[in-house]
Amino acid sequence: MRIFVVNAYPERKEKYLSDKRYELFPAVWWENVSEEEVDKYHFRHNAKLEYRKKVVACSLSHKKILSKIIQENLENTIIIEDDALIDFERLDELENLNEFIYIGGDVTSPLLKNMKSFKENDKQELQNLFMKGINQIDPEIFKIGQTCGYFVPNFKVAQDILSNIPHGKKERGIDTEYIYLQKKKIINKFLFPAISVLHLEDAKNGFTYSNSWSHKLYDDQKFY
């Protein structure tokens, strides 16, 4: 099992260095993203340029790892971000799986407008219905956001993911592109409880979590 950490921030390296099972993968640094690259992506009209560049850098970094899987014909690869940690004792739950599997993330509502009410009223009830092990994503009821952890079994799955990005004329953030793949049933499974959980000290300081209600961080997302 190869475990790549998309490492964007130097100060986040330290927690991985004592365990050689983690392989640091240098992320695209957001300041190196050109405005021409940003123009290829779709954003809300009021999104600031720094935020846009960080989203693009994140997407480019994930696509670079998927390309690495394809070029090197890698098998049984885990990709996490540098605000997440792995529960190594449960890696055997991924054995003999042959499709993309979320191993961490955030369960939320299919529609952005319902996100707040979903988190406050529906999420806990839905989590109680999940079974331990592999579960099916039902995009009519919920979606899994974020790319803090997922499993790619082989180069063919990586090719299938990359060949379906972007879903429209302009690309979106990698987590949003993956959500569209959930709707198309190209991505449709997740492992519960999560084995890629957030390292809260780092996650709270990441660009994903702002003061917006839609990105409030409640816990380490072990239960998505």
N, C-alpha and C positions, 0 to 999 in steps of 0.2 A: 504494500500500500504506500503510495507516494502522497504526501501531504504538503501542498504548496500554500504558503502564506503570502497573500498580496500585501507587500510591505511598502506603505506610502510614507510613513513617518519614522525617522531614525530613532526617536525616543521610544518607539514601541517594540524595538527589536529585542530588548533585554529579556523579556519574559519567555522568549523562544530559544535562546541560545543554550540553555542548559539541557535541552532535549533534542537530540539529533534527528528525531523522527519528523520534526518540523523543518521544511526547506523554505528559506526566505526567497521570495521572488520579487525583485525590484519593480515596484509599480511605476507607471508613467507619472512623473511629477507634474502637478497641475500648472505650474508656472511655465512649463515647456509646451503646453498645448497652445497652438496658434488659433487666432480668431477665425481663420479659414476652416480649421477643423471644427470649431464650435458652430459655425454656420451650417454644418451638415446635420446638426441635431435640432430637435424641436424642444422648445422650452416655453413656459408661460412668459408673457410679454414683459413682466416686471421682474424676472429673475436677474440677479446681478451677475456681472461677467465672471467674478471670482467663483461663484457657485456653479455657473455653467461650465467653467473650465475644470472644476473638480469632478463634476458628473462625467464629463467626457474622458478625463484621465482615468477614472474608475472603470468606465466601459472599455477603453482601450487596453487596460491592464488585464481585465478578465479575458478579453478576446486574444491577447497575446498568449495566455496560458492555454487556452483551447487550441490555438495554433501549434503550440509546443506539443500538446498531446497528439495532435495529428501528425506532425512532422517526425516525431520520435516514436510513434506507435506505442504510446504508453497505455498501460492497463491499470484499472483500479486506482484512480486518482481522486483525491479530495482537494478542493479549493476552499480556503477560508480567507477572511479578511483579517487585518492586523488588530482588530478589536475583539477577536474571538479566540476561544480555546477548545481543544478537543477532549472528549471523554474517551481515552484510549481503551478502556476496559470493554467498550461496546463496539469496537470496530468489526468484530466477527459478525455483527448483524448485517453487514454489507456484503458478506461473502455470497458468491454465485448470483449476484444481481447484475442485470445486463441493460439497465436504462438509467437515465438521469434521475437522481434522487436528492431532494432537499434533505439536508441533515440539520438544518437550523434556519431560522427566519422569523417572520412575523405574520401570523394569521390575521387577516383583516377583511373588510367588506369588499364585494366586487365593485361597488361604486364609491368614488371618492366622497361624494356628498353625504354618504351614510357612515363614514368612517368613525366619527365621534360617537354616534349612538351605538354602533357595533361594538366598539371597545368598552363602552360603559354598560351595555345591556346584554349583548349576545355572545361575546367572545368566550366567557367562562362556561356558558352552557354548551357551546360547540366543543370546547376542549374536553369536556366531560364525556363526549361521545367518541372521541378518538381512541383507538385501540393501541396497545403497546406493539410496536413494530411498524410495518409498512402500511400506510394509509393512502387512500385515493383523494386527490384534490377534486372538489366539485366546484368549478368556477361559477356556477349559478348561485352558490351559497357563500363561498369564501375564496380568497386568493392568498397566496403566500408571497409576501414582499421581501425585499432585501436579498442580498447575496452573501450573507455572512458565512454560509457553509453549504456545499453541495458535492455530490459524488458523480464522477463521470467514469463509466466502466471501461471505455475503449475509444479509439480514434473515430469509429463510425458514428458514435453518439455525439462526439464533439463536432464532427462534420455536419451532422444534421442540425445541431444548434446554430452553428455559424451560418449555414446556408439559408436559414430562415430569419436572419437579422440583416437589415432592418425589416420590419413588417410593413412599413409605409415608405413614402417618398423621403422622409427625413427620419433619422434614427432617434431613439429615445434612450434614456439611461438604461444600463444593463438590466437592472431589476425590473423595469417596466417592460423591456423587450421579453424578458422571461415570463412575465405575466401574460403577455399576448400568446406566448407559446403554451401556457397553461390552457388558454381558451381554445387553442388548436389541438389540444391533447398530445402535443409533442413532449411536454413536461406534465406529468400527472401523478407523481408519487412523492410522499415525504415520510421520513422516519420519525416516529414519536415514541417517547419524548426526544427532544433534540440532543444530538451528541456534539454539536457545535454551538456553544453558548457564549454569550457576550461577556467580555471582560469590562465590567461596568465603568471602571475609572477611565478607560480609553474611549469606550462607546459614547459616553456622555459628552465627550469633548470633540466628537467627530462632526463632520459637516451635515450628516444626515439628520442629527437631532438638534433642532432649534427650539425656540420658544413656542413654535406653532403647536396647537393641539394635535395636529395630524401626525406629528413626529415625536410625541412625548415618549420617553423611555420609562417604562414601568418596572421592569425587572430584567434578569439576564436572559429571558426568553427561552428557558429550558422547555417550557410548554408552548412555545411559539406565541 
